[in-house]
Amino acid sequence: MSTGEALARAREGSQVPQDARDKARELGWDDDLIDLAVEKGHSLAIIWQALKGGVTGAQAKEFLVHGQSAAPRDFSWMKVPTEWGIRAKAADPALGLAIGDLNVGTYGDIPDVWTNRSEIARGSYPNPLNEDMGYTIFEKAVVWADCCVPLYEDAIRDRWVSATDLNWAGLEALPGDLEKAVCQFMTEQSERAYFVGALWSGWLPDISYGFLELKLFLSTVIYDLARHSEAFRKRALSNCGGLGLQAPTDYSRVAQEARSFIELAAVLFVQDSMLYTLFSQGDQFAQNDLERQMYQLVAKDRARMRQYHVERLKHFLFKTPDRRGEQDLYFARAEAKMVKDWGDSAVWEPLAILLGGGRDKIAQGQAKLQELRKLQVQNYVQDLKDATFTRTHLNGRMKDMLA
Amino acid sequence: MAANPVTESGLDLSWLNLYDEPTSAVPGKKGLTLKEINLGKYADDRRGLGDMTYRTRGAIPRPGAQRFGPNYQKKADVWSENCVMLYEEATQRQWSSARDIPWETLEALPDEIERAMCQLCTMLTEVEFIAGDVPGQWMPFVSAQDFEAGLFLMSQIMDEARHTDVFRKRALANGGGLLAQGAGLGLRTLIEARDFTEMSVLMHVQAEGFVQSMFRMGELIGQTDADKRIFRMSAQDESRHLAFGVMHLKYVLDTEPDRREEIHHYLDKAEGDAAGGGSGDVTFPPVFESLCLLLGGGADKFDEGLQKFLLLRKRQINEYVHRLGVAGLGDRRDRLGPLMAQFLDPA
């Protein structure tokens, strides 16, 4: 029986367990001090707490003589040498007190390498001993982009709610082939968003507190993807359609297979860039106002993801130029599988029907899709360039799309 | 169905023939929520077997779809009957720590009080940081057949990010700073869980329950309107997490009663010698002392604060036991760890 259990049992009988008396002697308490404390109305729990907290006999006597409780009271935490006197103010009153405003003094020092393996808040005073919490990412270059600080607050400011911000009641019936094309597109995109949300989520426990703002930003990305997933599903189930064929798995598997955050980010760079362009061109394939608005909102969210990817890669390459060539390998894998997915009939045919305006106009739709794919690849290559990365061996089929 | 057989015209279009149950969800009073689209063959009660892909419930399986690694195959492993509603509530009740907290109401506080508040916030930002990692850790194991549970966890990740940030903001907004790191506070227990239900009972029901009980005493702990609002807003979020956990546990106990002893085992471990994950271990001076200072109103009223602190512990433990009872684990009362049992009111 542990002392805690003994105490709990003793509570009813008001008997002081021997373990407590032994501990008290160990700390130099006079034999009658525990009884005195009980007499003064202190519970056994409090007395045990004092013993466990290392209150010495002299301290206990002092507390009891002065009629105070036996609880430990050292307040040493008040004097730890952290930076004090911080009064963060909102730089932009319209935005409010943003996390960027907190990065003042030593609290704004985001180290190149974070060394603490616990969940310690950056800037607080570390315990002398800590268990390893299992983080694996300690290098700023791997995850960081300065833009994650403002993007976090932007994401919160720009939040939307699919249930009420979209005019579901205004949906009107579409011709069967168009509705089915919408539903197939929604099925694919709902699954892709859900998958990537789950994927990013799984990486959160790897990132140490040194890069807090990045984790906060990724949390908004995950939440955005949740919302996209459910919004697409809602659209598929709200206008006489349903869910179609599940998404192809080739590209997503490559993302799932990433062995490091660097590889993961490179693989997702490809899709996030491509999907940003796709949704920013949503007016071309939207069949009604609801879809138009939904694509605009999704594109706005995706613009933040894209910006993060570009700045992260740029920062990473600047810090680790020797790993530039390695990125080509990841981009090559991702591009190959993305192009494979694009060639899937359940991926391109719905888009061609939507772009053309019907099954009977699928040829015109195909031509438009070709242009759209070209734009996606162009923007992707430009995003890489913005990140100071020139893709020397762009996937052959993507290269063809640029022609 | 083959995804790619090219016909004479170069088109496949076989995906056009998959719609055998035209579905038209109608918006309700709260718009078009997940509840409204939980219908027909897409409803959670029509859940099929999982296939270790990310095919969401009701989508047509693709021949040749690759698996993505093991995930839970049974609904009871992750499901909570209220997750559909809780996700939508989360989307409606998102708030901004930047704009929804009246930071301008912060006023200079006596040094010891400001330090106590900053110490509490240092502990809380740590706790909330882990609270975001934990659901993240489990997301890849939630089958897309039960995607609403996954969506809820993603909303929780967002909530915890906001809590991490708001307590950091508070510590750095009123002439103070961060102080001493917490002492683990049972947080490792949450990360160490090796089963979703274990995690949920420890985090959602126990740890977040304790935090929730603390936040609901925010009117006593908080010294300014901004502080009080932080606790109020955070408590609102914690209520959802807690509700998910309670109803998940209930679902497990209702559908898999043979897991009862296993769940007790997790709680036996967690309640052992600790005061409970995330609750602020009473033997850890920075948390205990800062709470007593805040609750009492100063070092000279420490004993008064101590009495309120004990009331807080009492409230935490009694509410915890009550929630377990609601979930169907009422017999926990008789097995509660001794450090908790001392605060439990008689039945």
Interface residues (C-beta under 8 A of the other chain):
Chain A: S2 G4 E5 A6 L7 A8 R9 R11 S43 L44 A45 I46 Q49 K52 G53 Q68 S69 A71 P72 R73 D74 F75 S76 W77 M78 V80 T82 E83 W84 G85 I86 R87 A88 A90 L95 G96 L97 A98 I99 L102 V104 Y107 S118 E119 I120 A121 G123 S124 Y125 P126 N127 N130 E131 M133 G134 Y152 E153 I156 R157 R159 V161 S162 A163 T164 L166 W168 A169 D177 K180 A181 C183 Q184 T187 S190 E191 Y194 F195 G197 A198 L199 S201 G202 W203 L204 P205 Y209 L212 K215 L216 S219 T220 I222 Y223 L225 A226 R227 S229 E230 R233 K234 L237 S238 N239 C240 G241 G242 L243 G244 L245 Q246 A247 P248 T249 D250 S252 R253 Q256 D344 S345 A346 E349 P350 R359 I362
Chain B: M1 A3 N4 V6 L11 D12 L13 S14 W15 L16 L18 Y19 E21 P22 T23 S24 A25 V26 P27 K30 G31 L32 T33 L34 I37 L39 K41 Y42 T53 Y54 R55 T56 G58 A59 I60 P61 R62 G64 A65 Q66 F68 G69 Y87 E88 T91 Q92 Q94 S96 S97 A98 R99 I101 W103 E112 R115 Q119 T122 T125 E126 F129 I130 G132 D133 V134 P135 G136 Q137 M139 P140 V142 A144 F147 G150 L151 L153 M154 S155 I157 M158 E160 A161 R162 T164 D165 R168 K169 A171 L172 A173 N174 G175 G176 G177 L178 L179 A180 Q181 A183 G184 L187 R188 I191 G272 D273 V282 T283 P285 P286 F288 E289 S290 C292 A299 F302 D303 L306 L310 G337 P338 L339 A341 Q342 F343
